[in-house]
């Protein structure tokens, strides 16, 4: 908490809250859902749709359909509304940053269908989606810089070898203050990544760190409370660490 940080004379501590960007959980009872309810009736065009006009669900394998909805980050009006909603809650609650979840990469894995680009009326391409996401991040970054606030992006497996070589994806990294690898070193199920994937993650983290972007390495479920797995995560993270980069969520470690 901020009082605890101040009591420890830690004036560098930053406090962030959770808010998704490219897809929103409409039924979580959380910040995402409250924002979703502010526009779903008045701006249905802010939802991405398939060729039949049906709103698209993301993370279908985990959550099913009609819960987590893809939104149109290529629409500046939506991006401004997102930033406005974040900003209006930051100052009263003393937040320094937004931890932005679901900065999706345009591969459309696990979606309920293929999205139509609202501007071309044709199938959204990965390049178009990544360019629109980059523009959205840049627009948000400018707003946050003006207020002295930070954005920390969960970049949704952008480290993977079929994604990270794309200059648009690399530019997304450089447009944020910080990025997180959510399944760092270990998978979400707690299994070690293959050597090739581990190296790909380190390349992603090194690219960010070398360019002054803070990184967070968060191990998969249960890994940081396992001493041997925690040591492997810490050793991996130290290979690329610069400045304030860190291992995320040590709160359950013993």
QUIUR-V205909 format. One record per residue. N is the residue number from 1. RES is the residue in one letter. SS is DSSP state (H for helix, E for strand, C for the rest). Layout:
# QUIUR-V205909
N;RES;SS + N;RES;SS
This chain:
# QUIUR-V205909
1;X;C + 2;X;H + 3;X;H + 4;X;H + 5;X;H + 6;X;H + 7;X;H + 8;X;C + 9;X;C + 10;X;C + 11;X;C + 12;X;C + 13;X;C + 14;X;C + 15;X;C + 16;X;E + 17;X;E + 18;X;E + 19;X;E + 20;X;E + 21;X;C + 22;X;C + 23;X;E + 24;X;E + 25;X;E + 26;X;C + 27;X;C + 28;X;C + 29;X;C + 30;X;C + 31;X;H + 32;X;H + 33;X;H + 34;X;H + 35;X;H + 36;X;H + 37;X;H + 38;X;H + 39;X;H + 40;X;C + 41;X;C + 42;X;C + 43;X;C + 44;X;H + 45;X;H + 46;X;H + 47;X;E + 48;X;C + 49;X;E + 50;X;C + 51;X;C + 52;X;C + 53;X;C + 54;X;C + 55;X;E + 56;X;C + 57;X;E + 58;X;C + 59;X;C + 60;X;H + 61;X;H + 62;X;H + 63;X;H + 64;X;C + 65;X;C + 66;X;C + 67;X;C + 68;X;E + 69;X;E + 70;X;E + 71;X;E + 72;X;C + 73;X;C + 74;X;C + 75;X;C + 76;X;H + 77;X;H + 78;X;H + 79;X;H + 80;X;H + 81;X;H + 82;X;H + 83;X;H + 84;X;H + 85;X;H + 86;X;H + 87;X;H + 88;X;H + 89;X;H + 90;X;H + 91;X;H + 92;X;H + 93;X;H + 94;X;C + 95;X;C + 96;X;C + 97;X;E + 98;X;E + 99;X;E + 100;X;E + 101;X;E + 102;X;C + 103;X;C + 104;X;C + 105;X;C + 106;X;C + 107;X;C + 108;X;C + 109;X;C + 110;X;C + 111;X;C + 112;X;C + 113;X;C + 114;X;C + 115;X;C + 116;X;E + 117;X;C + 118;X;C + 119;X;C + 120;X;C + 121;X;C + 122;X;C + 123;X;E + 124;X;C + 125;X;C + 126;X;H + 127;X;H + 128;X;H + 129;X;H + 130;X;H + 131;X;H + 132;X;H + 133;X;H + 134;X;H + 135;X;H + 136;X;H + 137;X;H + 138;X;H + 139;X;H + 140;X;H + 141;X;H + 142;X;H + 143;X;H + 144;X;H + 145;X;H + 146;X;H + 147;X;C + 148;X;C + 149;X;C + 150;X;E + 151;X;E + 152;X;E + 153;X;E + 154;X;E + 155;X;C + 156;X;C + 157;X;C + 158;X;C + 159;X;C + 160;X;C + 161;X;C + 162;X;C + 163;X;C + 164;X;C + 165;X;C + 166;X;C + 167;X;H + 168;X;H + 169;X;H + 170;X;H + 171;X;H + 172;X;H + 173;X;H + 174;X;H + 175;X;H + 176;X;C + 177;X;C + 178;X;E + 179;X;E + 180;X;E + 181;X;E + 182;X;C + 183;X;C + 184;X;C + 185;X;C + 186;X;E + 187;X;C + 188;X;C + 189;X;C + 190;X;C + 191;X;C + 192;X;E + 193;X;C + 194;X;C + 195;X;H + 196;X;H + 197;X;H + 198;X;H + 199;X;H + 200;X;H + 201;X;H + 202;X;H + 203;X;H + 204;X;H + 205;X;H + 206;X;H + 207;X;H + 208;X;H + 209;X;H + 210;X;H + 211;X;C + 212;X;C + 213;X;C + 214;X;E + 215;X;E + 216;X;E + 217;X;E + 218;X;C + 219;X;C + 220;X;C + 221;X;C + 222;X;C + 223;X;C + 224;X;C + 225;X;C + 226;X;C + 227;X;H + 228;X;H + 229;X;H + 230;X;H + 231;X;H + 232;X;H + 233;X;H + 234;X;H + 235;X;H + 236;X;H + 237;X;H + 238;X;H + 239;X;C + 240;X;C + 241;X;C + 242;X;C + 243;X;C + 244;X;C + 245;X;C + 246;X;E + 247;X;E + 248;X;C + 249;X;C + 250;X;C + 251;X;C + 252;X;C + 253;X;C + 254;X;C
